[in-house]
Amino acid sequence: MIKLLKLRKPRWPTLVRSQSNPSIYSPHRNFLANPTTFFITDENLTNPSEIFDSYEYADALRSRITSCNIKEGKAVHCHAVKRGNCLDLFCRNILLDLYVKSELITDARKLFDEMPERNVVSFVTLIQGLSRSGEFFDAFQFLCRLHREGHELNQFVFTTALKLFVDWDWPQIGEYIHALVLKLCFDSNAFVGSVLIDIYSRCGTIKCARKVFDMILGKDVVVFTGMVSCYANNDYPYEALQLFSQMSGVGLRPNNFTLTSVLKASVSLESLELGKSIHGCSIKTQYESDPYVGAALLDMYAKCGDIEDACCVFEMIPSCNVILWSSMISRYAHSNRNEEALGLLQRMMLNLVVPNEYSFSSALKACSNMGSLNLGRQVHGHVVTIGLDSEAFVANALIDVYAKCGCMEASMEIFSGLLHKNDVAWNTVIVGYVNLGFGEEALRLFCQMRDAQVPASQVTYSSALKACASLAAIEPSIQLHALIAKTPLIHNNVVGNSLIDSYAKCGNIRDACKVFDMMDDHDVISWNALISGHAIHGLGEVVLGFFSKMKEDGIIANDMTFIGVLSACSNIGLVDEGRAYFNSMIRDYGIKPQMEHYACMVRLLGRSGHLDEAMNFIDQIPNEPSVMVWRALLNACLIHKNVQLGNICAERVLKIEPEDEVTLVLLSNIYAKAGIWENVALTRKLMRSRGVKKEPGLSWIEIQGETHCFTVGDETHPDIKLIKAMLEWLNNKAKKAGYSPDSTVILHDIGEEEKGRLLWMHSERLALAFGLVKVPLGRPIRIIKNLRFCLDCHAAFTLISKVVLRKIIVRDMNRFHHFEDGVCSCNDYW
């Protein structure tokens, strides 16, 4: 018969100090050394008579801190409590440190409250824990209590207090603590001084930081690094490099943080050569594979435009973390090397590094740069799989991808699903609508953004103003200007430039000039907005004056400047000046002409009647001329009734874009002007066979915030009777003032009487008649037309402006016409 033995739980070995020699422990001394056998039960309690050794518990707790084993640390604490809670102050502070480092702040506070006595170490340990947990106010209260209870204020107290206020984002308080540091003569202490340097660095008070640095005795690498970082972070690169050199001179070896700061200084100086020298120093000190130094090297090479070396640095780092992968993907995306960016994302995932929100947002930027909806959707799928689609950075990047790819429905779906829409999200959808030509939708979203009380940025206002410019909506532009005037952005150059552009494109060139004059600084974009604005208003001489003033102010013209200047020459027929400016652009400014410059020159030469020279000019274009260039010459052929050259131009355009409706319409009009009605019929038959429809003539006028649209012969407007009555009155007044209808503008084979009737039913005349009825006296009448102003309407408007004593502003597809007192701003040349 097998007898089952009753197993007893083992007792804890007793902890007994030798009576003969207290420093020698019995063989049971290391009972806490093996954590795997450390289990506490009621049977394990030793007799109260046995000597309690606090040092044994201190060693046990230290080992648990080292191994980050809070479970066993609590077991040690429990054992000590069951033995009578006889831990001394030294051991309790170690136990407090264990709870703090294990982020058990509630347990740490409870232990602190139960401590029979406390010293500076107790307070400092708990304050550091509270600060790391974000409980800054409680930490501050314990700091005050430390001082109130009369504990010593030493270097550890000062460094803890200073770091508390830095973490609390309240570094200004550091100045008051600095005064106490000076009073107690700790200003030469390296520990306290390095933290004070950090505080003054964050406050931007570099002189104070330098004074602290100079007072420190026995400066080590940490102190030097702090001051170098202070200079680098506050855009004092020369001083940072000088101190780095001084540090090397006293024999101190830089660490990874020193090198990171000096690399930042080289970026500020935009010196690739200096950056490479520091790279060499990092290799000598064996820090080139450090993640911090590696990230700084990537940043330096990328910002200095050397992506190849940035890639080499990335490949040499032995184990790249997600930050370095994301940084490199971002560099590729921002350098427009989009395929490499997406390829790196793929490599990252194959290396089992999980992408974060920054990785995906950079990859999505690459997709938006490429305009690839398909790749954007693939990245979107990975984002959803990992669960980062709700992250702000990623969501905004997704909105941007779909918007730039023309898929605003998907963009708005993501936008609508965001719980917290920040200004970036709002700006992205607004910009998306503006870039796609949906100005009204953009302005509607701007109003919703204001209703949601999301603060508008310079991007918001500049995008809304761009929407107004595309709609030629003057009233919203004025309202936006009033809103901007109430914010500090009224002094912002980007917003100011947008205001100039908006006012100019809405027909209010005087207010555009006023905004320009009120700006504190003018950059090249400011001048370009002013020059191009005056160019579309036909004020060519004024444009050339501005260009001269721009040069006097030391602003270097760019390619956009010359587009404005050449357009101005084209609009008023300054052929010689246009040739001179085109040659100067290449010779004096080193600007390679783009197709826009060639088109301006062809338009200038063709409109002035130099058709052969325009054709020769096109033949000298290095690349294949674009549709825009050939169409410019085709327009000139229509004006000068050159059928043969018009045929050649139309043939070239249709070879590039066979379905181009504008070219077919222009060709039909050329034949009609020449009276070749058979070719007109053939061209219109070709248009019907290709499904090409001529864009109908439309004119808009805005009255009290409501837009009224008119087509040729429109009979649908509610006030058509008033409009017809006003037209009849205008016809009579114009004829008395010398108006004679030009029936040649009616490109249909019909009778003269019918042509005369159709002339007075043109859309712009209907809009004008309605404006004269509804717009109050003293205010200009503003009309927008989608096609080119016809010659007869232009002549009629010129006379009507004198008859009715009203200013009339018409914007057609090419430019503005300002009619006042029988004169047009274009001087009948457009």
DADA-V603677 format. One record per backbone hydrogen bond with DSSP energy under -0.5 kcal/mol. CO is the residue of the C=O (numbers start at 1). NH is the residue of the N-H. Records with the same first field share a line. If there is no record, write none. Layout:
CO = NH, NH
This chain:
1 = 3
2 = 4
5 = 7
14 = 16
16 = 26
21 = 24
23 = 25
24 = 18
26 = 29
28 = 31
30 = 33
33 = 35
34 = 37
35 = 38
37 = 39
39 = 41
41 = 44
42 = 45
47 = 50
51 = 53
52 = 54
53 = 57
54 = 58
55 = 59
56 = 60
57 = 61
58 = 62
59 = 63
60 = 64
61 = 65
62 = 66
63 = 67
64 = 68, 69
65 = 68
68 = 70
69 = 73
70 = 74
71 = 75
72 = 76
73 = 77
74 = 78
75 = 79
76 = 80
77 = 81
78 = 82
79 = 83
80 = 85, 86
81 = 84
88 = 92
89 = 93
90 = 94
91 = 95
92 = 96
93 = 97
94 = 98
95 = 99
96 = 100
97 = 101
98 = 102
99 = 104
100 = 103
103 = 105
104 = 108
105 = 109
106 = 110
107 = 111
108 = 112
109 = 113
110 = 114
111 = 115
112 = 115
119 = 123
120 = 124
121 = 125
122 = 126
123 = 127
124 = 128
125 = 129
126 = 130
127 = 131
128 = 132
129 = 133
130 = 135
131 = 134
134 = 136
135 = 139
136 = 140
137 = 141
138 = 142
139 = 143
140 = 144
141 = 145
142 = 146
143 = 147
144 = 148
145 = 149
146 = 151
147 = 150
152 = 154
154 = 158
155 = 159
156 = 160
157 = 161
158 = 162
159 = 163
160 = 164
161 = 165
162 = 166
163 = 167
164 = 168
165 = 170
166 = 169
170 = 173
171 = 174
172 = 175
173 = 176, 177
174 = 178
175 = 179
176 = 180
177 = 181
178 = 182
179 = 183
180 = 184
181 = 186
182 = 185
186 = 189
188 = 217
189 = 193
190 = 194
191 = 195
192 = 196
193 = 197
194 = 198
195 = 199
196 = 200
197 = 201
198 = 202
199 = 203
200 = 204, 205
201 = 204
204 = 206
205 = 209
206 = 210
207 = 211
208 = 212
209 = 213
210 = 214
211 = 215
212 = 216
213 = 216
220 = 224
221 = 225
222 = 226
223 = 227
224 = 228
225 = 229
226 = 230
227 = 231
228 = 232
229 = 233
230 = 234
231 = 236
232 = 235
236 = 240
237 = 241
238 = 242
239 = 243
240 = 244
241 = 245
242 = 246
243 = 247
244 = 248
245 = 249
246 = 250
247 = 252
248 = 251
255 = 259
256 = 260
257 = 261
258 = 262
259 = 263
260 = 264
261 = 265
262 = 266
263 = 267
264 = 268
265 = 269
266 = 271
267 = 270
270 = 272
271 = 275
272 = 276
273 = 277
274 = 278
275 = 279
276 = 280
277 = 281
278 = 282
279 = 283
280 = 284
281 = 285
282 = 287, 288
283 = 286
287 = 290
290 = 294
291 = 295
292 = 296
293 = 297
294 = 298
295 = 299
296 = 300
297 = 301
298 = 302
299 = 303
300 = 304
301 = 306
302 = 305
305 = 307
306 = 310
307 = 311
308 = 312
309 = 313
310 = 314
311 = 315
312 = 316
313 = 317
314 = 317
321 = 325
322 = 326
323 = 327
324 = 328
325 = 329
326 = 330
327 = 331
328 = 332
329 = 333
330 = 334
331 = 335
332 = 337
333 = 336
336 = 338
337 = 341
338 = 342
339 = 343
340 = 344
341 = 345
342 = 346
343 = 347
344 = 348
345 = 349
346 = 350
347 = 351
348 = 353
349 = 352
352 = 354
356 = 360
357 = 361
358 = 362
359 = 363
360 = 364
361 = 365
362 = 366
363 = 367
364 = 368
365 = 369
366 = 370
367 = 371, 372
371 = 373
372 = 376
373 = 377
374 = 378
375 = 379
376 = 380
377 = 381
378 = 382
379 = 383
380 = 384
381 = 385
382 = 386
383 = 387, 388, 389
388 = 391
391 = 395
392 = 396
393 = 397
394 = 398
395 = 399
396 = 400
397 = 401
398 = 402
399 = 403
400 = 404
401 = 405
402 = 407
403 = 406
406 = 408
407 = 411
408 = 412
409 = 413
410 = 414
411 = 415
412 = 416
413 = 417
414 = 418
415 = 418
419 = 421
420 = 422
422 = 426
423 = 427
424 = 428
425 = 429
426 = 430
427 = 431
428 = 432
429 = 433
430 = 434
431 = 435
432 = 436
433 = 438
434 = 437
437 = 439
438 = 442
439 = 443
440 = 444
441 = 445
442 = 446
443 = 447
444 = 448
445 = 449
446 = 450
447 = 451
448 = 452
449 = 454
450 = 453
453 = 455
457 = 461
458 = 462
459 = 463
460 = 464
461 = 465
462 = 466
463 = 467
464 = 468
465 = 469
466 = 470
467 = 471
468 = 472, 473
472 = 474
473 = 477
474 = 478
475 = 479
476 = 480
477 = 481
478 = 482
479 = 483
480 = 484
481 = 485
482 = 486
483 = 486
484 = 487
487 = 490
488 = 491
489 = 492
492 = 496
493 = 497
494 = 498
495 = 499
496 = 500
497 = 501
498 = 502
499 = 503
500 = 504
501 = 505
502 = 506
503 = 508
504 = 507
507 = 509
508 = 512
509 = 513
510 = 514
511 = 515
512 = 516
513 = 517
514 = 518
515 = 519
516 = 519
521 = 523
523 = 527
524 = 528
525 = 529
526 = 530
527 = 531
528 = 532
529 = 533
530 = 534
531 = 535
532 = 536
533 = 537
534 = 539
535 = 538
536 = 816
538 = 540
539 = 543
540 = 544
541 = 545
542 = 546
543 = 547
544 = 548
545 = 549
546 = 550
547 = 551
548 = 552
549 = 553
550 = 555
551 = 554
554 = 556
558 = 562
559 = 563
560 = 564
561 = 565
562 = 566
563 = 567
564 = 568
565 = 569
566 = 570
567 = 571
568 = 572
569 = 573, 574
573 = 575
574 = 578
575 = 579
576 = 580
577 = 581
578 = 582
579 = 583
580 = 584
581 = 585
582 = 586
583 = 587
584 = 588, 589
585 = 591
586 = 590
590 = 592
591 = 593
594 = 597, 598
595 = 599
596 = 600
597 = 601
598 = 602
599 = 603
600 = 604
601 = 605
602 = 606
603 = 607
604 = 608
605 = 610
606 = 609
609 = 611
610 = 614
611 = 615
612 = 616
613 = 617
614 = 618
615 = 619
616 = 620
617 = 620
618 = 621
626 = 630
627 = 631
628 = 632
629 = 633
630 = 634
631 = 635
632 = 636
633 = 637
634 = 638
635 = 639
636 = 640
637 = 641, 642
638 = 641
641 = 643
642 = 646
643 = 647
644 = 648
645 = 649
646 = 650
647 = 651
648 = 652
649 = 653
650 = 654
651 = 655
652 = 656
653 = 656, 657
657 = 660
659 = 661
660 = 664
661 = 665
662 = 666
663 = 667
664 = 668
665 = 669
666 = 670
667 = 671
668 = 672
669 = 673
670 = 674
671 = 676
672 = 675
675 = 677
676 = 680
677 = 681
678 = 682
679 = 683
680 = 684
681 = 685
682 = 686
683 = 687
684 = 688
685 = 689
686 = 690
687 = 692
688 = 691
697 = 712
698 = 786
699 = 710
700 = 784
701 = 703, 708
703 = 706
706 = 703
708 = 701
710 = 699
711 = 714
717 = 720
719 = 723
720 = 724
721 = 725
722 = 726
723 = 727
724 = 728
725 = 729
726 = 730
727 = 731
728 = 732
729 = 733
730 = 734
731 = 735
732 = 736
733 = 737
734 = 739
735 = 738
741 = 743
742 = 745
743 = 746
745 = 747
746 = 748
748 = 750
751 = 755
752 = 756
753 = 757
754 = 758
755 = 759
756 = 760
758 = 761
759 = 762
761 = 713
762 = 765, 766
763 = 767
764 = 768
765 = 769
766 = 770
767 = 771
768 = 772
769 = 773
770 = 774
771 = 775
776 = 779
780 = 782
781 = 783, 809
782 = 702
783 = 811
784 = 700
787 = 813
790 = 794
791 = 795
792 = 796
793 = 797
794 = 798
795 = 799
796 = 800
797 = 801
798 = 802
799 = 802, 803
800 = 804
801 = 805, 806, 821
806 = 808
807 = 781
808 = 810, 819
809 = 783
810 = 812, 817
811 = 785
815 = 812
817 = 810, 819
818 = 820, 825
819 = 808
820 = 823
823 = 820
824 = 827
826 = 829
